[in-house]
């Protein structure tokens, strides 16, 4: 009697699984066909898409329009930064005392942000053979001067 009960239970599970599978797959097919039909009907033209996005509050640009906008922004940024750099000039008075070396002068210039690196400045002075040309005194340099002009001002030959 137990085997008969077990086989009946298994047959019931198999039957219910089969019915559920048929219903599931037959319903899913109708949904796919319906969604395919609506997607065919919902194809918009490019201008219609742009209009809908603009109405929703988006800014729509083509790739060429974006590149032109970016180039215009870069050119105006460069122009404004050039005019700001020309207007702002930092003037520094470097007081050279007895016993100061080129690294001391380089540190002063680096603190004033006239040169990027004091150690590189010292190496440049040594490569030009000007390490013994440093004399005590006050030297005025500014941010409008080139790197070589700053060297020529502080280390006269």
DSSP file (Angstrom, degrees, kcal/mol; ACC not computed):
  #  RESIDUE AA STRUCTURE BP1 BP2  ACC     N-H-->O    O-->H-N    N-H-->O    O-->H-N    TCO  KAPPA ALPHA  PHI   PSI    X-CA   Y-CA   Z-CA
    1    1 A X     >        0   0    0      0, 0.0     4,-1.9     0, 0.0     5,-0.2   0.000 360.0 360.0 360.0 -34.0    0.0    0.0    0.0
    2    2 A X  H  >  +     0   0    0      2,-0.2     4,-2.2     1,-0.2     5,-0.2   0.886 360.0  50.5 -66.4 -38.5    2.9    2.4    0.7
    3    3 A X  H  > S+     0   0    0      1,-0.2     4,-2.5     2,-0.2     5,-0.2   0.897 109.5  51.2 -67.1 -40.5    4.3    2.0   -2.8
    4    4 A X  H  > S+     0   0    0      1,-0.2     4,-1.7     2,-0.2    -1,-0.2   0.892 111.2  48.1 -63.5 -40.3    0.9    2.7   -4.4
    5    5 A X  H  X S+     0   0    0     -4,-1.9     4,-2.0     2,-0.2    -2,-0.2   0.894 112.6  48.6 -66.5 -41.8    0.6    5.9   -2.3
    6    6 A X  H  X S+     0   0    0     -4,-2.2     4,-2.2     1,-0.2    -2,-0.2   0.899 111.2  48.7 -67.4 -42.3    4.1    7.0   -3.2
    7    7 A X  H  X S+     0   0    0     -4,-2.5     4,-2.2     2,-0.2    -1,-0.2   0.851 110.6  51.8 -69.2 -33.6    3.6    6.4   -7.0
    8    8 A X  H  X S+     0   0    0     -4,-1.7     4,-2.1    -5,-0.2    -1,-0.2   0.909 109.7  49.5 -66.9 -42.1    0.3    8.3   -6.9
    9    9 A X  H  X S+     0   0    0     -4,-2.0     4,-2.1     2,-0.2    -2,-0.2   0.925 111.9  48.2 -61.8 -45.2    1.9   11.3   -5.2
   10   10 A X  H  X S+     0   0    0     -4,-2.2     4,-2.3     1,-0.2    -2,-0.2   0.892 110.5  51.5 -62.8 -41.5    4.8   11.3   -7.8
   11   11 A X  H  X S+     0   0    0     -4,-2.2     4,-2.3     1,-0.2    -1,-0.2   0.885 109.4  50.6 -64.5 -38.5    2.3   11.1  -10.6
   12   12 A X  H  X S+     0   0    0     -4,-2.1     4,-2.5     2,-0.2    -2,-0.2   0.905 110.2  49.1 -65.2 -42.7    0.3   14.1   -9.2
   13   13 A X  H  X S+     0   0    0     -4,-2.1     4,-2.2     2,-0.2    -2,-0.2   0.921 112.2  48.8 -62.8 -44.1    3.5   16.2   -8.9
   14   14 A X  H  X S+     0   0    0     -4,-2.3     4,-2.1     2,-0.2    -2,-0.2   0.910 112.1  48.7 -62.3 -44.4    4.5   15.3  -12.5
   15   15 A X  H  X S+     0   0    0     -4,-2.3     4,-2.2     1,-0.2    -2,-0.2   0.922 112.5  47.0 -64.1 -45.4    1.0   16.2  -13.8
   16   16 A X  H  X S+     0   0    0     -4,-2.5     4,-2.3     1,-0.2    -1,-0.2   0.865 111.6  51.5 -67.0 -35.8    0.9   19.6  -11.9
   17   17 A X  H  X S+     0   0    0     -4,-2.2     4,-2.3    -5,-0.2    -1,-0.2   0.901 110.0  49.7 -65.9 -41.3    4.4   20.5  -13.1
   18   18 A X  H  X S+     0   0    0     -4,-2.1     4,-2.2     2,-0.2    -2,-0.2   0.924 111.9  47.0 -64.4 -45.2    3.5   19.8  -16.7
   19   19 A X  H  X S+     0   0    0     -4,-2.2     4,-2.3     1,-0.2     5,-0.2   0.917 112.3  50.4 -63.5 -43.0    0.3   21.9  -16.5
   20   20 A X  H  X S+     0   0    0     -4,-2.3     4,-2.5     1,-0.2    -1,-0.2   0.896 110.3  50.2 -62.8 -40.2    2.2   24.8  -14.8
   21   21 A X  H  X S+     0   0    0     -4,-2.3     4,-2.6     2,-0.2     5,-0.3   0.909 110.1  49.6 -64.8 -43.2    4.9   24.7  -17.5
   22   22 A X  H  X S+     0   0    0     -4,-2.2     4,-2.0     1,-0.2     5,-0.2   0.933 114.0  45.1 -62.4 -46.0    2.4   24.7  -20.4
   23   23 A X  H  X S+     0   0    0     -4,-2.3     4,-2.1     2,-0.2     5,-0.2   0.919 114.1  49.5 -64.5 -43.5    0.5   27.7  -18.8
   24   24 A X  H  X S+     0   0    0     -4,-2.5     4,-2.1    -5,-0.2    -2,-0.2   0.944 115.0  41.8 -61.8 -50.0    3.7   29.6  -18.1
   25   25 A X  H  X S+     0   0    0     -4,-2.6     4,-1.4     1,-0.2    -1,-0.2   0.827 113.9  51.5 -73.0 -30.6    5.2   29.2  -21.5
   26   26 A X  H  X S+     0   0    0     -4,-2.0     4,-1.0    -5,-0.3    -1,-0.2   0.889 112.6  45.8 -73.4 -37.0    2.0   29.9  -23.4
   27   27 A X  H  X S+     0   0    0     -4,-2.1     4,-1.7    -5,-0.2     3,-0.3   0.904 109.7  54.7 -67.9 -42.3    1.4   33.2  -21.4
   28   28 A X  H  X S+     0   0    0     -4,-2.1     4,-2.1     1,-0.2    -1,-0.2   0.857 103.3  56.6 -61.7 -36.9    5.0   34.3  -21.8
   29   29 A X  H  X S+     0   0    0     -4,-1.4     4,-2.0     1,-0.2    -1,-0.2   0.873 105.0  51.1 -63.8 -38.0    4.7   34.0  -25.6
   30   30 A X  H  X S+     0   0    0     -4,-1.0     4,-2.2    -3,-0.3    -1,-0.2   0.888 109.3  50.7 -67.4 -38.0    1.7   36.3  -25.7
   31   31 A X  H  X S+     0   0    0     -4,-1.7     4,-2.6     2,-0.2    -2,-0.2   0.898 109.6  50.3 -66.5 -40.0    3.5   39.0  -23.7
   32   32 A X  H  X S+     0   0    0     -4,-2.1     4,-2.1     2,-0.2    -2,-0.2   0.911 111.9  47.4 -64.7 -41.9    6.6   38.8  -26.0
   33   33 A X  H  X S+     0   0    0     -4,-2.0     4,-2.0     2,-0.2    -2,-0.2   0.903 113.1  49.0 -65.2 -40.2    4.4   39.2  -29.1
   34   34 A X  H  X S+     0   0    0     -4,-2.2     4,-2.0     1,-0.2    -2,-0.2   0.908 112.2  47.3 -66.6 -41.7    2.5   42.1  -27.5
   35   35 A X  H  X S+     0   0    0     -4,-2.6     4,-2.0     1,-0.2    -1,-0.2   0.854 110.4  53.1 -69.7 -32.8    5.7   43.9  -26.5
   36   36 A X  H  X S+     0   0    0     -4,-2.1     4,-1.7     2,-0.2    -1,-0.2   0.889 109.3  49.5 -66.3 -39.2    7.2   43.4  -30.0
   37   37 A X  H  X S+     0   0    0     -4,-2.0     4,-1.7     1,-0.2    -2,-0.2   0.908 112.0  47.4 -66.6 -41.6    4.2   44.9  -31.6
   38   38 A X  H  X S+     0   0    0     -4,-2.0     4,-1.7     1,-0.2    -1,-0.2   0.859 109.8  52.8 -69.8 -33.7    4.3   48.0  -29.2
   39   39 A X  H  < S+     0   0    0     -4,-2.0    -1,-0.2     2,-0.2    -2,-0.2   0.849 108.0  51.6 -71.1 -30.8    8.0   48.5  -29.8
   40   40 A X  H >< S+     0   0    0     -4,-1.7     3,-0.8     1,-0.2    -1,-0.2   0.894 113.5  44.1 -68.0 -38.2    7.4   48.5  -33.6
   41   41 A X  H 3< S+     0   0    0     -4,-1.7    -2,-0.2     1,-0.2    -1,-0.2   0.779 107.8  60.5 -74.2 -27.0    4.7   51.1  -33.2
   42   42 A X  T 3<  +     0   0    0     -4,-1.7     2,-0.4    -5,-0.1    -1,-0.2   0.318  69.2 127.9 -89.0   8.4    6.8   53.2  -30.7
   43   43 A X    <   -     0   0    0     -3,-0.8     2,-0.3    -4,-0.2    -3,-0.0  -0.531  43.2-163.4 -68.7 121.2    9.7   53.9  -33.1
   44   44 A X        -     0   0    0     -2,-0.4     2,-0.1     1,-0.1    -2,-0.1  -0.722  17.4-115.6-104.2 153.8   10.3   57.7  -33.0
   45   45 A X     >  -     0   0    0     -2,-0.3     4,-2.3     1,-0.1     5,-0.2  -0.356  34.9-103.8 -78.1 169.4   12.2   59.7  -35.5
   46   46 A X  H  > S+     0   0    0      1,-0.2     4,-2.4     2,-0.2     5,-0.2   0.901 121.5  48.4 -63.7 -41.9   15.3   61.6  -34.4
   47   47 A X  H  > S+     0   0    0      2,-0.2     4,-2.6     1,-0.2    -1,-0.2   0.883 110.1  52.0 -68.0 -36.6   13.6   65.0  -34.3
   48   48 A X  H  > S+     0   0    0      2,-0.2     4,-2.3     1,-0.2    -2,-0.2   0.906 110.1  49.2 -64.8 -40.4   10.7   63.5  -32.3
   49   49 A X  H  X S+     0   0    0     -4,-2.3     4,-2.3     2,-0.2    -2,-0.2   0.935 111.9  48.3 -62.7 -45.4   13.1   62.0  -29.7
   50   50 A X  H  X S+     0   0    0     -4,-2.4     4,-2.7     1,-0.2     5,-0.2   0.921 111.3  50.7 -60.3 -44.2   14.9   65.4  -29.4
   51   51 A X  H  X S+     0   0    0     -4,-2.6     4,-2.3     1,-0.2    -1,-0.2   0.905 110.5  48.5 -61.9 -41.9   11.6   67.3  -29.0
   52   52 A X  H  X S+     0   0    0     -4,-2.3     4,-1.4     2,-0.2    -1,-0.2   0.905 112.9  48.0 -65.6 -40.4   10.5   64.9  -26.2
   53   53 A X  H  <>S+     0   0    0     -4,-2.3     5,-2.6     2,-0.2     4,-0.4   0.906 111.5  49.6 -66.9 -40.6   13.8   65.2  -24.4
   54   54 A X  H ><5S+     0   0    0     -4,-2.7     3,-1.3     1,-0.2    -2,-0.2   0.901 109.7  51.8 -64.2 -40.0   13.8   69.0  -24.7
   55   55 A X  H 3<5S+     0   0    0     -4,-2.3    -1,-0.2     1,-0.3    -2,-0.2   0.825 106.1  55.1 -64.6 -30.4   10.2   69.1  -23.3
   56   56 A X  T 3<5S-     0   0    0     -4,-1.4    -1,-0.3    -5,-0.2    -2,-0.2   0.520 127.4 -99.9 -81.3  -4.5   11.4   66.9  -20.4
   57   57 A X  T < 5S+     0   0    0     -3,-1.3     2,-0.2    -4,-0.4    -3,-0.2   0.572  77.5 134.2 101.4   9.8   14.1   69.5  -19.6
   58   58 A X      < -     0   0    0     -5,-2.6     2,-0.6    -6,-0.1    -1,-0.3  -0.614  53.8-128.1 -91.5 153.4   17.1   67.8  -21.1
   59   59 A X        -     0   0    0     -2,-0.2     2,-0.5     2,-0.0    -5,-0.0  -0.904  26.0-162.3 -99.3 123.0   19.7   69.6  -23.3
   60   60 A X        +     0   0    0     -2,-0.6     2,-0.3   -10,-0.1   -10,-0.0  -0.928  16.3 164.6-114.1 123.0   20.2   67.8  -26.5
   61   61 A X        -     0   0    0     -2,-0.5     2,-0.1     4,-0.0    -2,-0.0  -0.969  32.6-123.6-132.7 149.5   23.3   68.4  -28.7
   62   62 A X     >  -     0   0    0     -2,-0.3     4,-2.2     1,-0.1     5,-0.2  -0.389  38.3-102.5 -79.6 170.5   24.9   66.5  -31.5
   63   63 A X  H  > S+     0   0    0      1,-0.2     4,-2.3     2,-0.2     5,-0.2   0.900 123.4  50.6 -62.6 -40.5   28.6   65.5  -31.2
   64   64 A X  H  > S+     0   0    0      1,-0.2     4,-2.3     2,-0.2    -1,-0.2   0.910 109.6  50.2 -64.0 -42.1   29.7   68.4  -33.4
   65   65 A X  H  > S+     0   0    0      1,-0.2     4,-2.2     2,-0.2    -1,-0.2   0.895 110.5  50.4 -63.0 -39.5   27.7   70.9  -31.4
   66   66 A X  H  X S+     0   0    0     -4,-2.2     4,-2.5     2,-0.2    -2,-0.2   0.918 109.7  49.6 -64.5 -44.0   29.2   69.6  -28.2
   67   67 A X  H  X S+     0   0    0     -4,-2.3     4,-2.5     1,-0.2    -2,-0.2   0.900 110.9  50.0 -62.7 -40.7   32.8   69.9  -29.6
   68   68 A X  H  X S+     0   0    0     -4,-2.3     4,-2.3     2,-0.2    -1,-0.2   0.911 111.2  49.2 -63.2 -41.8   32.1   73.5  -30.8
   69   69 A X  H  X S+     0   0    0     -4,-2.2     4,-2.1     2,-0.2    -2,-0.2   0.915 112.3  47.7 -63.5 -43.1   30.8   74.4  -27.3
   70   70 A X  H  X S+     0   0    0     -4,-2.5     4,-2.4     2,-0.2    -2,-0.2   0.900 111.8  49.5 -66.0 -40.5   33.8   72.8  -25.6
   71   71 A X  H  X S+     0   0    0     -4,-2.5     4,-2.4     2,-0.2    -1,-0.2   0.901 110.7  50.2 -65.4 -39.9   36.3   74.6  -27.9
   72   72 A X  H  X S+     0   0    0     -4,-2.3     4,-2.1     2,-0.2    -1,-0.2   0.897 111.3  49.0 -63.8 -40.1   34.6   77.9  -27.3
   73   73 A X  H  X S+     0   0    0     -4,-2.1     4,-2.2     2,-0.2    -2,-0.2   0.905 111.8  48.8 -66.7 -40.9   34.8   77.4  -23.6
   74   74 A X  H  X S+     0   0    0     -4,-2.4     4,-2.6     2,-0.2    -2,-0.2   0.912 111.5  48.8 -65.0 -42.0   38.5   76.4  -23.8
   75   75 A X  H  X S+     0   0    0     -4,-2.4     4,-2.1     1,-0.2    -1,-0.2   0.891 113.3  46.3 -67.6 -37.9   39.3   79.5  -25.9
   76   76 A X  H  X S+     0   0    0     -4,-2.1     4,-2.3     2,-0.2    -1,-0.2   0.859 112.9  51.1 -71.0 -33.1   37.5   81.9  -23.6
   77   77 A X  H  X S+     0   0    0     -4,-2.2     4,-2.4     2,-0.2    -2,-0.2   0.908 111.1  47.7 -67.2 -41.8   39.1   80.2  -20.6
   78   78 A X  H  X S+     0   0    0     -4,-2.6     4,-2.3     2,-0.2    -2,-0.2   0.908 112.6  49.2 -64.9 -42.4   42.6   80.6  -22.1
   79   79 A X  H  X S+     0   0    0     -4,-2.1     4,-2.0     1,-0.2    -2,-0.2   0.921 113.8  45.1 -64.0 -44.5   41.9   84.2  -23.0
   80   80 A X  H  X S+     0   0    0     -4,-2.3     4,-1.9     1,-0.2    -2,-0.2   0.877 113.9  48.8 -69.8 -36.0   40.7   85.0  -19.5
   81   81 A X  H  X S+     0   0    0     -4,-2.4     4,-2.4     2,-0.2    -1,-0.2   0.864 109.9  52.6 -71.8 -33.6   43.5   83.2  -17.8
   82   82 A X  H  X S+     0   0    0     -4,-2.3     4,-2.1     2,-0.2    -2,-0.2   0.917 110.6  47.0 -65.2 -42.3   46.1   85.0  -20.0
   83   83 A X  H  X S+     0   0    0     -4,-2.0     4,-1.5     2,-0.2    -2,-0.2   0.866 112.4  50.1 -68.4 -34.4   44.7   88.4  -19.1
   84   84 A X  H  X S+     0   0    0     -4,-1.9     4,-1.9     2,-0.2    -2,-0.2   0.904 110.6  49.7 -68.2 -40.4   44.7   87.4  -15.4
   85   85 A X  H  < S+     0   0    0     -4,-2.4    -2,-0.2     1,-0.2    -1,-0.2   0.880 110.4  50.4 -65.9 -36.8   48.3   86.3  -15.6
   86   86 A X  H  < S+     0   0    0     -4,-2.1    -1,-0.2     1,-0.2    -2,-0.2   0.835 111.5  49.0 -69.5 -31.9   49.3   89.5  -17.3
   87   87 A X  H  < S+     0   0    0     -4,-1.5     2,-0.7    -5,-0.2    -2,-0.2   0.869 102.3  66.2 -76.2 -36.6   47.6   91.6  -14.7
   88   88 A X     <  +     0   0    0     -4,-1.9     2,-0.4    -5,-0.1    -1,-0.1  -0.783  59.3 168.5 -96.2 114.5   49.1   89.8  -11.6
   89   89 A X        -     0   0    0     -2,-0.7     2,-0.5    54,-0.0    -3,-0.0  -0.991  21.7-150.3-125.7 126.0   52.9   90.2  -11.2
   90   90 A X        -     0   0    0     -2,-0.4    53,-2.2    22,-0.0     2,-0.5  -0.841  10.8-160.1 -97.3 125.8   54.6   89.2   -8.0
   91   91 A X  E     -A  142   0A   0     -2,-0.5     2,-0.4    51,-0.2    51,-0.3  -0.908   8.7-172.6-109.5 131.4   57.7   91.2   -7.1
   92   92 A X  E     -A  141   0A   0     49,-3.8    49,-2.9    -2,-0.5     2,-0.6  -0.969  17.2-148.0-126.8 136.4   60.2   89.7   -4.7
   93   93 A X  E     -A  140   0A   0     -2,-0.4     2,-0.7    47,-0.2    47,-0.2  -0.918  15.6-158.6-101.9 118.2   63.3   91.3   -3.1
   94   94 A X  E     -A  139   0A   0     45,-3.6    45,-2.6    -2,-0.6     2,-0.7  -0.871   1.6-158.3-100.9 115.3   66.0   88.7   -2.6
   95   95 A X  E     -A  138   0A   0     -2,-0.7     2,-0.6    43,-0.2    43,-0.2  -0.844   6.6-161.4 -95.2 114.7   68.5   89.8    0.1
   96   96 A X  E     -A  137   0A   0     41,-3.6    41,-2.3    -2,-0.7     2,-0.2  -0.859  10.1-170.1 -99.2 120.5   71.8   87.9   -0.4
   97   97 A X    >   -     0   0    0     -2,-0.6     3,-1.7    39,-0.2     2,-0.1  -0.583  37.6 -74.8-103.1 168.4   74.0   87.9    2.7
   98   98 A X  T 3  S+     0   0    0      1,-0.2    -1,-0.1    -2,-0.2     3,-0.1  -0.389 118.9  24.1 -60.0 136.4   77.6   86.8    3.1
   99   99 A X  T 3  S+     0   0    0      1,-0.3    -1,-0.2    -2,-0.1     2,-0.1   0.353  86.9 135.5  90.5  -5.5   77.8   83.0    3.2
  100  100 A X    <   -     0   0    0     -3,-1.7    -1,-0.3     4,-0.0     2,-0.2  -0.480  38.7-154.6 -74.3 148.0   74.6   82.3    1.3
  101  101 A X     >  -     0   0    0     -2,-0.1     4,-1.9    -3,-0.1     3,-0.3  -0.618  32.7 -96.9-114.7 176.5   74.7   79.7   -1.3
  102  102 A X  H  > S+     0   0    0      1,-0.2     4,-2.6    -2,-0.2     5,-0.1   0.816 123.1  57.6 -65.9 -29.4   72.7   79.0   -4.5
  103  103 A X  H  > S+     0   0    0      2,-0.2     4,-2.2     1,-0.2    -1,-0.2   0.872 105.1  51.4 -68.2 -35.1   70.5   76.5   -2.6
  104  104 A X  H  > S+     0   0    0     -3,-0.3     4,-1.8     2,-0.2    -2,-0.2   0.923 112.4  45.3 -64.3 -44.4   69.6   79.3   -0.1
  105  105 A X  H  X S+     0   0    0     -4,-1.9     4,-2.4     1,-0.2    -2,-0.2   0.905 111.7  53.3 -64.9 -41.1   68.6   81.6   -3.0
  106  106 A X  H  X S+     0   0    0     -4,-2.6     4,-2.5     1,-0.2    -2,-0.2   0.890 106.9  52.0 -60.9 -40.3   66.7   78.7   -4.6
  107  107 A X  H  X S+     0   0    0     -4,-2.2     4,-2.3     2,-0.2    -1,-0.2   0.900 109.6  49.2 -63.6 -40.5   64.7   78.1   -1.4
  108  108 A X  H  X S+     0   0    0     -4,-1.8     4,-1.6     2,-0.2    -2,-0.2   0.923 113.6  46.0 -63.8 -44.1   63.7   81.8   -1.3
  109  109 A X  H  <>S+     0   0    0     -4,-2.4     5,-2.6     1,-0.2     6,-0.9   0.863 112.2  50.9 -68.3 -35.5   62.6   81.8   -4.9
  110  110 A X  H ><5S+     0   0    0     -4,-2.5     3,-1.0     3,-0.2    -1,-0.2   0.887 108.5  51.5 -69.3 -38.2   60.7   78.5   -4.4
  111  111 A X  H 3<5S+     0   0    0     -4,-2.3    -1,-0.2     1,-0.3    -2,-0.2   0.853 109.9  49.6 -65.0 -33.8   58.9   79.9   -1.4
  112  112 A X  T 3<5S-     0   0    0     -4,-1.6    -1,-0.3    -5,-0.2    -2,-0.2   0.486 114.0-124.4 -81.3  -2.4   57.9   83.0   -3.5
  113  113 A X  T < 5S+     0   0    0     -3,-1.0    -3,-0.2    -4,-0.2    -2,-0.1   0.812  76.8 123.1  62.0  34.6   56.7   80.5   -6.2
  114  114 A X  S   <S+     0   0    0     -5,-2.6     2,-0.3     1,-0.2    -4,-0.2   0.694  77.3  29.0 -91.5 -23.7   59.0   82.1   -8.9
  115  115 A X  S    S-     0   0    0     -6,-0.9    -2,-0.2    -9,-0.1    -1,-0.2  -0.948  74.7-135.7-130.8 154.0   60.7   78.7   -9.6
  116  116 A X  S    S+     0   0    0     -2,-0.3     2,-0.4     1,-0.2    -1,-0.1   0.857  86.6  21.9 -79.6 -33.5   59.3   75.2   -9.2
  117  117 A X     >  -     0   0    0      1,-0.1     4,-1.7     2,-0.0    -1,-0.2  -0.978  53.1-159.3-144.3 124.1   62.2   73.4   -7.5
  118  118 A X  H  > S+     0   0    0     -2,-0.4     4,-2.1     2,-0.2     5,-0.1   0.874  97.2  52.8 -68.9 -38.2   65.1   74.8   -5.5
  119  119 A X  H  > S+     0   0    0      2,-0.2     4,-2.1     1,-0.2    -1,-0.2   0.913 109.8  47.6 -66.0 -42.5   67.3   71.8   -6.0
  120  120 A X  H  > S+     0   0    0      1,-0.2     4,-2.1     2,-0.2    -1,-0.2   0.874 109.5  54.9 -64.7 -36.8   66.9   71.9   -9.8
  121  121 A X  H  X S+     0   0    0     -4,-1.7     4,-2.1     2,-0.2    -2,-0.2   0.918 108.1  48.6 -61.0 -44.1   67.7   75.6   -9.6
  122  122 A X  H  X S+     0   0    0     -4,-2.1     4,-2.4     1,-0.2    -2,-0.2   0.899 109.9  51.6 -63.6 -41.2   70.9   74.9   -7.8
  123  123 A X  H  X S+     0   0    0     -4,-2.1     4,-2.3     1,-0.2    -1,-0.2   0.879 109.2  50.6 -63.7 -37.9   71.8   72.2  -10.4
  124  124 A X  H  X S+     0   0    0     -4,-2.1     4,-1.6     2,-0.2    -1,-0.2   0.900 109.6  50.5 -65.9 -40.5   71.2   74.7  -13.2
  125  125 A X  H  X>S+     0   0    0     -4,-2.1     5,-2.4     1,-0.2     4,-0.5   0.927 112.8  46.6 -62.1 -44.7   73.5   77.3  -11.5
  126  126 A X  H ><5S+     0   0    0     -4,-2.4     3,-0.8     1,-0.2    -2,-0.2   0.880 109.7  53.2 -66.7 -38.3   76.2   74.7  -11.1
  127  127 A X  H 3<5S+     0   0    0     -4,-2.3    -1,-0.2     1,-0.2    -2,-0.2   0.805 110.9  47.2 -68.2 -27.8   75.9   73.5  -14.7
  128  128 A X  H 3<5S-     0   0    0     -4,-1.6    -1,-0.2    -5,-0.2    -2,-0.2   0.520 112.7-121.9 -87.9  -6.0   76.3   77.1  -15.9
  129  129 A X  T <<5S+     0   0    0     -3,-0.8     3,-0.3    -4,-0.5    -3,-0.2   0.804  75.8 123.9  72.8  30.0   79.3   77.6  -13.6
  130  130 A X    > < +     0   0    0     -5,-2.4     3,-1.8     1,-0.2     4,-0.3   0.324  30.5 105.9-104.2   7.0   77.7   80.5  -11.8
  131  131 A X  T 3  S+     0   0    0     -6,-0.4     3,-0.4     1,-0.3    -1,-0.2   0.775  86.0  45.2 -61.6 -25.0   78.0   79.2   -8.2
  132  132 A X  T 3  S+     0   0    0     -3,-0.3    -1,-0.3     1,-0.2    -2,-0.1   0.442  96.7  76.1 -94.7  -0.6   80.9   81.6   -7.4
  133  133 A X    <   +     0   0    0     -3,-1.8     2,-0.4    22,-0.1    23,-0.3   0.480  65.0 114.0 -87.7  -3.2   79.1   84.6   -9.1
  134  134 A X        -     0   0    0     -3,-0.4     2,-0.3    -4,-0.3    21,-0.1  -0.571  45.4-178.0 -74.3 122.7   76.7   85.1   -6.1
  135  135 A X        -     0   0    0     19,-0.6   -39,-0.1    -2,-0.4    21,-0.1  -0.914  32.1 -97.5-121.7 147.6   77.5   88.4   -4.4
  136  136 A X  S    S+     0   0    0     -2,-0.3     2,-0.3   -41,-0.1   -39,-0.2  -0.306  73.6  87.0 -61.1 145.4   75.8   90.0   -1.3
  137  137 A X  E    S-A   96   0A   0    -41,-2.3   -41,-3.6     2,-0.1     2,-0.5  -0.905  76.5 -69.1 153.1-178.4   73.1   92.6   -2.0
  138  138 A X  E     -A   95   0A   0     -2,-0.3     2,-0.4   -43,-0.2   -43,-0.2  -0.926  41.9-171.7-109.7 129.5   69.5   93.1   -2.7
  139  139 A X  E     -A   94   0A   0    -45,-2.6   -45,-3.6    -2,-0.5     2,-0.6  -0.975  13.1-146.6-124.7 133.4   68.0   91.9   -6.0
  140  140 A X  E     +A   93   0A   0     -2,-0.4     2,-0.3   -47,-0.2   -47,-0.2  -0.881  26.0 166.0-103.0 120.9   64.5   92.6   -7.3
  141  141 A X  E     -A   92   0A   0    -49,-2.9   -49,-3.8    -2,-0.6     2,-0.3  -0.928  12.5-164.8-128.2 155.5   62.9   89.8   -9.3
  142  142 A X  E >   -A   91   0A   0     -2,-0.3     3,-1.7   -51,-0.3   -51,-0.2  -0.903  36.6-105.1-138.6 169.5   59.3   89.3  -10.4
  143  143 A X  T 3  S+     0   0    0    -53,-2.2   -52,-0.1    -2,-0.3   -55,-0.0   0.599 112.9  67.9 -71.4 -10.8   57.0   86.7  -11.8
  144  144 A X  T 3  S+     0   0    0    -54,-0.2    -1,-0.3     2,-0.1     2,-0.2   0.603  83.7  93.0 -81.4 -11.8   57.1   88.3  -15.2
  145  145 A X  S <  S-     0   0    0     -3,-1.7     2,-0.1     1,-0.1    -4,-0.0  -0.502  78.5-119.1 -82.7 150.4   60.7   87.4  -15.6
  146  146 A X     >  -     0   0    0     -2,-0.2     4,-2.0     1,-0.1     5,-0.2  -0.335  31.4-102.5 -78.0 169.7   61.8   84.3  -17.4
  147  147 A X  H  > S+     0   0    0      1,-0.2     4,-2.0     2,-0.2     5,-0.1   0.915 123.7  47.9 -58.7 -46.0   63.9   81.6  -15.6
  148  148 A X  H  > S+     0   0    0      1,-0.2     4,-2.5     2,-0.2    -1,-0.2   0.838 108.6  54.5 -68.0 -32.8   67.1   82.8  -17.3
  149  149 A X  H  > S+     0   0    0      2,-0.2     4,-1.9     1,-0.2    -1,-0.2   0.886 107.0  51.0 -67.4 -38.0   66.4   86.5  -16.5
  150  150 A X  H  X S+     0   0    0     -4,-2.0     4,-2.1     2,-0.2     5,-0.3   0.932 112.0  47.1 -63.7 -44.8   66.0   85.6  -12.8
  151  151 A X  H  X S+     0   0    0     -4,-2.0     4,-2.8     1,-0.2    -2,-0.2   0.924 111.7  50.4 -61.7 -44.8   69.4   83.8  -12.9
  152  152 A X  H  < S+     0   0    0     -4,-2.5    -1,-0.2     1,-0.2    -2,-0.2   0.828 110.9  50.2 -64.8 -31.5   71.0   86.7  -14.7
  153  153 A X  H  < S+     0   0    0     -4,-1.9     3,-0.4    -5,-0.1    -1,-0.2   0.923 119.9  32.8 -71.8 -45.4   69.7   89.2  -12.2
  154  154 A X  H  < S+     0   0    0     -4,-2.1   -19,-0.6     1,-0.2     2,-0.5   0.814 125.2  41.9 -85.0 -31.5   70.9   87.4   -9.0
  155  155 A X  S  < S-     0   0    0     -4,-2.8    -1,-0.2    -5,-0.3   -21,-0.2  -0.644  77.7-175.6-116.5  72.6   74.0   85.8  -10.5
  156  156 A X              0   0    0     -2,-0.5    -3,-0.1    -3,-0.4    -4,-0.1  -0.405 360.0 360.0 -70.7 145.6   75.7   88.6  -12.6
  157  157 A X              0   0    0     -5,-0.1    -1,-0.1    -2,-0.1   -23,-0.0   0.486 360.0 360.0 -77.0 360.0   78.8   87.5  -14.5
